Amino acid sequence: MKILVVDDTESVLLLMSRFVGALGHHAIPARNGLEAVECWRNERPDLVLMDMMMPVMSGAEAAAIIKAEAGETWIPIVFVTGMGEDAALAEAIECCGDDCLSKPVNFRVLEAKLKAFGRTLELNRKVREQSEKLSDYFDHSEEEKGIVRHLMEQMVNAERLADPRLEYWLTPAESLSGDMIAAARTPGESLHIMLADGIGHGITAALNVLPLTQPFYSMTEKGHTLPEILAEMNNKVRQVLPVGRFVAVALVSISEVDGLVEIWNGGMPELQILDADCVVVEACKSFSLPLGVVPSHAMEFSPKRFYFSRPGAVLAYSDGLVEARNLEGEAFGLPRLLEAIAASSAGERVEAVRSRLFSFLDGKEYHDDISLVYAGFGLTVSNRLVNRDPDFVLDPNLLEQLVADNNVLWRYSLTLGIDELRRINVVSFIMTFVNDIKALSGCNSDIFLILSVLFANALERGVLAMEAPIMQGTEGREQHQQERSARLNALQSGRVEMGLSGVSFSGRMVLRIHVKDSGKGFNWRAWRESKGDHLKVSDHGLDLVQSLCASMEFRGVGNEVVAYYLPGNA
């Protein structure tokens, strides 16, 4: 150690300095308080042996200056005092001293004190180093949290969460949330909603849910189904996260066109389907493992299906909400959540739940992330009709002649066999190409619906030889889906051809859509004659396509159809 020895008696100063040096320390001599302060400023010693009574400046005054300038750095000051200085010594120690020695100095005691202060100084140094490391770690941690928070804000599209059918609440237990809410619409206007809960809390949990955003948004935009999105998200979680990390997920799809709600629940609290009065009509408990636990081929991604004909809503939430406990240890619970929602009106449900929860907690902090999603359905009826341009007359016969003469701007076609019909989401595959056609920008929703209906008609009525679904409510539609899956799995032969062309006509590009299947066709003339008779067959899809397209013509036995769509008119 560097030890500042201060005494106005030369013999005492010399004796103590030599003794300190003999113990292996470096002695810095000073003869009064002012000189001691100067030596402190120049040498920065580790410890000070300070005489009390000295000329120019007393030991107490010098010690006060040294302590003030040292700030948070601890500099032990040991006062060396003679007899009769007890009152001044007590005052000095109360002010700025750490210990004292009486003159004449007992060098054995001095040696022991120096060793004790050496140990304390070493411990203080380690504490200071650890404190600096903790401070650096904290700053680094806050920087990382800021980066993760920025990433989450960028990857979770807040504009899409502003969907008019959606109300949500997300609040973290710490600075970052391990819960995630995402929403997006397919080209067919189905609303996809994801509620995810990563294992743990804070930055670790937040990083767990980040791999889900890219497949959710990109595949929803292309019109992929829930099973396809879930399989890709599961692959991504297993690829990116360490072994043992998993994410509980609830994925919801609401289709107003089909009157259908699809729900997949892997590890989340049960989702509630509510009627217009916020009364629970169905509950969907977790029926699958969370994402990331096992490979995709070992999981079942088929969602539960709920059909609706009246307004209602889907309610989803994380366990942090219903399991939040008050001062008495009582959980908030689902009944209180439903009561708060039922007692509030549209646009005020989140605030009602928030107010009810905080009132219930009565100042107690919650220890888990809280998330809530309320998504309405069946509130309006879609009425998509083409707004015809009266100044633009489309002649399908002339367009067909242009196509026959190969006067097209671009052409896209594909033929699908049995394996492709079973494995590929055909419409989403084609939409990947359509999305890159500048002239079709803004029309993706119409084109997706047209392709979906025409492909489904070719596959079901043509290749699978199925009748149109009889209007028998939920049971009839579910039976139709089961029959479709069974026939597709048992299919031995079949083919669907699909082609898109951009035809230049009267200074505008017209989209030609051609679909042909290998089936025996269907009585499309009877469909035209029975249009509007909803008691017969459910051909709302073909009606919708005819309303969206400038023209739609079935050919032959009904296994081939050509439709022309005018971008910008719908």
N, C-alpha and C positions, 0 to 999 in steps of 0.2 A: 504494500500500500504506500501511497504518497501521504505523508503525515506532516501537517503544518504545526511546528512547535513555536509557541509564542510566550516570551517571558522577558521582563525588563532587567532581570538579574543575569549578568553574563555567565557566571559560573553555573547557575541552574540551567540556563539555556544550552550551554555546551554539554553538560552532563546528560540532560534528557535527550539531546540530539544524538549523542554517541550511543546511548542505550537503545534508542529506536533503531539506529543503524545496525547495531549489533544483533538485533532481532530479525534482520533481513529486510527492513523497510527503508524507504527513502525519506530522510528528514529534511524539511524546509524550515530554516530558522527565521524568526521575526522578533523584533525587540519592542514593539508597541502595537496598539490596536490598529492604527492607521497603516503601518507597514504590513500587518497581517491581512488587511483588506486588499492591499495591492498585490501581495503574494497570492492570495486566493484568486484574484482576477487573472493573474498571469499563469499560475501553475495548476489551478483546479485540483487541489488535493482531495484525497478520499476521506480524511479525518482531521480534526483540529484539536490540539491540546492547548488550551487558552488560559493564560494567567488572568486573574480578575482585576487586580489593581495595577494600572500601568499609566505612564504619562502620555500626553498627546490625545490618546483615545483609550477608554477603558475596555476591558475584555467583553463586558456585557454589550457595549455599544457596537463593537466590531462584530460580535456574534450575531446581533440583530441584522446588521447590513448583509453579512454573508448568507444568513438564512433567507432573507428577502430576495437576494439575487439568485440563490440556488433554485428557488421556485419549487417545482414538484420533485426535484432531485434531492434525495436525502443525504445531508452532510452531517455526520455525528460531531458534536462539539462537546468536549470534556473539559470542564473548568477545573483549573488547579488553583487552590486557594489556601491562604494561611489562616491562622487562628484569629478569631474576632471578626470574620467576614461572613458569618452565617446568614444574617438577614439579607445582605446583598446577593449572596449565593442563591438563596431560596427564590428571590425575585428573578434572578437571571435564568435559573432553570425553568421557572414557570413561563418565562417569556420565550427563550430560545435554546436553552441548554438540554443536553441529553444525559449527562452524568457528571460526576465530580471526583476529584482526588484532593486529599489534604497534604499540605506541606508539613514536614519534609516528605517527599514522595517515597512510598514503598514500591520499589521497582518490581517486586514479585506481583503485587496487586496490579501495577501498571501493565505488566506483561499479560496477565490474565484478562484484563479489560480489553487490551488491543486484540487478543485472540477472539474474544467474544464479539467485539465490534466487527472483526474481519469476517466471522461467520455470518453475522447479520447483514453486512454489506454485500456479501456474495449472494445471500438469499434475496436481498432487495434487488440486486442486479438481475437475477433470474426472473423475478416477478416482473420487473420492468420490461425485460425482453419478451416475456410471454404476453404482457399487456400490449406491447407494440405489435406482436404477431396477431393477437386477437383483433386489434384495431385494423390492421391490414386485411385480415380475413373478413372482418365485418364489411369494410369498404368494398372488397372484392365480391363478397356475397351480394351486397346491395347492387353492385354493377351487373352481376349475373342475373339477379332478379329483374332488373330493369330491362335487360336484353330479352329474357324469356317473356316478360309482360308485353314488350313490344311485338315479339313474334306471335304471341297468342292473339293480340289485337289485330295483327295483319292477317293471320290465318283464319280467324273466326270473323267472317264478314258481317259486320254490324248492320249493313244496309239490308241484307237478306233477313236478318232477324226482325226487321221492321215490317214484316209481312202483316197485312191487316187482320189476318185470321189468328195471329199469334200474340200471346202475352207471356212474358217470361221474367224470371228473377234469378240472379246469380250473385252470390256474395261469398267471399272466401273467409275461412276461419283464420288464416294467416295473410301474408301480403300477396300470395298467389293462390289461385284456386285449382284444386285437382278435379273439379267438376267442369264440364264443358257443355255448352248448348250451341248447336248449329242448325241452320235451316236453309233450304234451297228448294227451288221448284224445277221439276223436270220439263223438257220441251212440251210434254202433254199437259202441263199445268198441275200435275200432282204435287202436293206439298210433302217434302221429306223433312223429318225432324230427327235430330240425334241428341240424346242426353247421355253423357258418358261420365263415369266416376273412376278416376285413377286411384290405385292403391297408395295409401299414405297421405301426407299433407304437404303443403307448401310447394317448393320448386320441384321436388322429386315427383310428386303426384301430377304437377302441371306438365312436366316433360313426358309423363306416361301417356297423356291423352293427345299430345301434338301429332303423332303419326296418323291419327284418324282423319284429320281434316282434309288432306289432299285427296285420298280416294273418295271420301264422302262427296266433296264438292264436284270434282271432275267427273265422277261416274253419274251423279245425279243430273248434271248438266247434259250428259249424253243419253239420259233416259234409261239407265240400267235399273234392274229390279233390286229389291232389298237383298235377296240371297246373294246376288253377284257382288253388291257393295260390301256386304258382311264378310264374304270370303276374302275379298281383297284387303279389307281392314284387318282381318285376323292374320293374314300373311304378313302385312306390314308391321303389326305389333310384334309378331314372333321374330321378324327379321331385324327390327331396330332395337327393341328393348332387351335388357339382360334376362337370363333365365330366372323364372320365378316372379317376373312382373306381369301383371294382367290388368285388364280394364273392363269394368262392368259397363254394359251398353244397353240402352233401349233405343230401338230404331222404329220410327213410325212413318207410314205413307198414307196420305189422305187424298183420294181421288174423287172429286165431285162428279166427274163424267160417269164413272162406274158406280157411284154411291158406295164406295168401299174404303174401309180403314184396315190397314195391315199393320201388325205390331209384332216385333221380335224383341224378346226380353231375355237378356243374358246377365243375370246377377243383380238387376236393379229391383227396387221395391215394386210391388204390383201397380200397373197402370190402370187408371179408372176411365171407363167410357161413360159419360154423363149424358142425360137427356137435357132438354131445354130448361128444365127446372133445377138442374145440377143434382139430380138424383142418379145414383150409380145404377146402371143397367147391365154392365159387364165389368169384370175385373180380369186383368191379364197378369198372372203371376210369372215369375221367372221360370222358364222351362228349358234353359240351356246354360252351359258354362259361360263364364265371361270370355272375352276375346283374349287370345294369347296363351291359353292354358294348354290346348292340344292343337295338332295340325287341322287345317280346314277340312280335309277329307274325313276326319273323325267327328265332325260336328254337323248338326242339323240346323240349317239356316232358313228353313221354311217358316214364314211368319204365320201367326194366327190371323184369320180374316173375319172382319165384322162388317156386315152390310147395313146401310142406313137409308131411310127414306124421309126422315124428319131431322130437324136441327139438333145438334148436340155438340159435344166437345170431348177431346182426349186430355186427361190430366196425368202428367208425369212429374216425378219429384225424386230427389235423392234422399237417402236415409238420414242425412244431416238435418233435414227439416223436421221429419216426424219423430226423430229420436232426440231432438234438443230437449234438455231437461231444465226445470226451474229449480229454485232454491230447495224445494222439498224433495227433489229427485224424481218428479213426475214427468213423463215424456209428453211432448206436445200432441203427438198422435194424429192419425188420419181423421177421426171424427171432427176435431177442431178445425183441421184444414178444410174439410168439406163444408162445415158450417160457415167459415169465413168467406168461401167462394160463393155459396148459395145466397149469402146476405148482401153481396155486392153486385154491381152492374158491370156491363162491358166496359173495358178500359180501366176499371178500378179494382180488379180482382187482385192483382199483385200487391198493390198498396194495402188492401184489406188484409191479406195474409201477413204481410210484413208487420202491420200494426198489431194484429192479433198475436203474433209470435213474440214480439218485443214486450208487449204487455204481459204475456204469460211468463216470460223469462224474468221480468221484474229486475232488470239490471245484471243478471247473471250472464256471463259470456258463453257463447256456444263454441264447441270445440271441434266441429266438423263443418266442411263446406256445405253451403245450402244452395239448392237449385230447384226451380219450379217452372213447369211449362204448362200452359193452358192453350190448346189449339181448337178453335171452333170449326164445325163442318155443317153442310146442309143449310147455310144461311141464305144463299142465293142460288138461282138456277141459271146455268150457263146457256147463253143464247147467242152462239157465234154464227153470224150470217155474213155472206160476202156483200160488201158495199160496191155494187157494180159501177164501173165508170161508164156513163152513158155515151161518152165520146169515143169509146174504144169498143169496137165490135170484133169479137173473136170468131174466126171461122175454123172449126175443127177439121173439116175436110181439107182445107188449104194447108193447115199445119201438118196433117198426115202426109200430104204430098211433099212438103218440105223435108220431112223426116225421111221419106222414101228416097228422095234425091240426095240424102246425106248432107243437107244444108243445116247443120246443127253447130252450135257454139262449143258444146262439150257433151260427152256421153259417159255414163257410168252404168255398169251392169254386173250382175253376179247370178250364179246358179247354185242353189243349195240342195244337197242330197240329204239322206237320212241322218247321217252323223251331224251335219251342220245344223239341221233343223232341231236336233235334240240339244246341242251344246251351245250354239251361238245365239246371243240376243241380236237378232237380225236388224231390227230397226235402229238400235243404238249403234250398231256397226256402220250402218249406212249414214247415220247422222254425223259421224265423225268426218265424213267427206262433205256433207251438206254444209256443215258449220264453216267450212273454208271457202265456200262460194260467196263472193262479195255481194252479188246481185240478190242473194237470198237472205241477206242479213236482216234481222228483225222479223222474219217469217218462220223461224224454226219451230215455233209452237204449232202453227197450222200444218206444216209439212210433217212433223212428228205424228200428229193425230191422223193425217191422211194415210201415211205409210203404215201406222199401227193397225188401222181398221182394215185396209186392203190386204195386208199380210195375214192378219188373223182370219179374214174371210177365206183367203186362198188355202191356208193351212187347215182350218177346221172344216169348212164346207167342201173344200176340194180334196186335199190329200187325205184327211182323216175321215171324210164322208160323214160328218156330223150335221145334225139338223141345227137350226138356229135355236138358242135357248128359249124355252117357253117361259113366259113371265109368271114365275111361281115364287117370287120373293127370295129371301136369303137361302132357303133350302134348295130351290131350283138352281140358282146361280152357283152355289157351292158344288152341287152334283154335276153341273156342266163342267166345272174346272177339274174335278176328279176324273170324269170321263175323258176329258182332253188329255190329261197326263197319262192315263192308262193306255189310250190308243197310240199316243206318240211313242211311249216306251215299247209297245208291241209292233210298231210299224216295220214292215219288211221292205217296202219300196215306196218311192215318192220323190217329187222334185218340185221346187218353186223357183221361178225365174223372176227377177226384179230388175228393172232398168229405169234410169233417170236420164233425161236429156234437156239441155238448155237450147230452146229454139228461138231464133230471132224473128219477130213478127211485128210489122208496122212500127219499127223503131223501139220495141220493147222485148225483153226476154220473157218467154213463157216456159214454165217448167212442165215437161211431159213425164208422167209416171205410168209405167207399164208393168203389170203384174200378171203372171201366167203360172198355173199349176198343172200337175199331171193327173188331177182328179177328174171325176165325171161331171163336175160343174153343179149348178143348182138352178132352180127355176127363178131366174132374176126378173122375168116378166111378171110372175105372180107377186114378187116383192114390190114392184112398181105399182101394181094394181092395188095392193093391200097397204100402201103407205098411209100412215095416220091411224090405222086400225091397231092400236097398241094391245088389244086383247089376243091378237094372233101370235105374232113373233116379235122378238126384240131386235130390231134392225136400226136402232137409234144411231149406231155407228155409221152405217151406209147413208142414212139421212144426213148426218153431220158432214160426211165427205162430200156429198152432192151439194150441200149448201156452201161449202168452202171453195169448191172447184168451179171454174168457169164452165167445164163440161166433164161428164163422166159417162163412159159407154162400156157396157158389158158386151162381149162378143161370143158367138157360137153358143155352146151349152152353158156358158157362165163361168168357165174356168180361165177366162182372160178378160182383163179390164184395162182401159186406157183413160187416164184422167189428165186434164190440163188445169194447171193452177197459175194464176196471174199474181206474182209477188207484189205486195203493196196494196192490194185491194181489200184484204180482210181486216 
